[in-house]
Amino acid sequence: MKELPSIIKPPIEHIDLVKYAGASGDFNKIHTVSHIANEKGYPDVIVHGMFLMGWASQAIEEWFPKRRLHRFGVRFMAPTYPGETLVIKGKLLEPNAEAVIDIGSLEIVDSKGEIKLKGSFELSKGEDGI
């Protein structure tokens, strides 16, 4: 198994969620209006799950810019709130020279080590065989 370089993301701000809501069309108020999120039992607005999934796919592209993504799936593990510093960690399973597809995993964790998202991906072999 090969550890991939960790990617540290800047803290998410409320305005990032408002922008994402506009871009995605997901205007659920628990993502943009603090008092609505509080009424639902959250300490603050919660980050859109697909926002985090976008960061995860961006990490795969950064790790493997010349590879084609065949499969990508995630599971959301815990709510994420504005202000949290998140780290994307990844692993590539031991490459098999016979395989056409390489399999990897990733997770997004906060500074306390709480897992926010877990995922897996499959990539075609690159021109370099990696």
N, C-alpha and C positions, 0 to 999 in steps of 0.2 A: 504494500500500500504506500502511496506517495502523498505526503502532506503538501497541500497547495499553500501559497503565500496568503496569510490573513489579510483581509481588506477592512480597514477601519473607516466607518462612515461618519460623517458629521451628524451632530444631534438633529433630529427632525424638529422643525418649528411648526407652529399652528398654521402659518401662511403656506407651508408646503402642502398641508392637507387640504386647504382651501383650493390651491392650484390644482392638486390632483383630482379633487372632486369635480372641478370644472372640466378637466381633460378627460376624465373617465365617465362622467355622467352619474357618478355615485354620490348623491347629495344626502345620504342618510345623516341626520343631524348628530348622531353619536360620534361622527368623525370630524365635525366642524364647530359644534356649539357646546361649550363647556357645561352650561347648566343643564342641558338636555342629557349629556353623558352622565352628569352627577345624579340626575333623577333616575337613570337606569342602573345606578349602583357603581359606576366607574369613577375613579378619582379625577379623571380628566377625559378629554376626547381620546378616542383610540385610533391608532393608525390603521388605515385601510390595509387589509391583508394583501390585496393585490399590489399595493405600493411596495411592500416588503418582497413580494414575489418578483416584482420588477427589479429590485436591487439584486436579488439572487440570480436572475438571468443575466443581469449586467456583469456580475462577478464571473459567471461562466464564460461570457464573451471576453472578459479581460484575461482570464486564465488561458483560454484556448481561442485566440482570435482567428485562426485559420481552419478551425474544425466546424463541422456541421452538427448541429444539435438534432438528435432523433427523438428523444423522449425527455420530458422534464415534468416532474411532479413534486408537489410540496404538501406539507401538513402544517397547519398553524397550531402552535403549541401553547402560546400565552399572549395576552394582550400587550401591545406596545403603545407607549405614551410619548408625547412630545418631550424633548429634552434628554431622552435616553441616548447614550452612546452605544452603538451596535457594531459588532464585528462579524464579518462573514468568514467562515472557516470551511475549507473543503478538502476532500481526499479523492484521489484517483486510485481505483483498485489496481493491483499489480498487473501491468500490461501483459497481455497474452499475444505473442507474435502471430498466432493463428487467427485470432479474433478480428473481425471486421469492425466491431463496436467495442469501445471502452466504456466502463461504467464508473460513475463517481457519486459521491454524496456531498452534501453541504448542510450547514446549519448557520442560523443567525442567532447570536447570543448577545445579551446585554453585559454591562460591566460587572454584574454580580454573578455571571455565569448562567443565568436563566435562559433556557432555550426558547426562542420566539418562533422559529420556523425550522423545520427539518425538510430536506429534499433529496432527491436523487435525479441523476441525469445519465443519458447515454449519448456518446459522441462517435461519429465516424472517425476512422484513423486519418491522420493528417498525411500530407505529402512526405513528411519526415518519418512516418511510421509510428509516431507517438500519438 
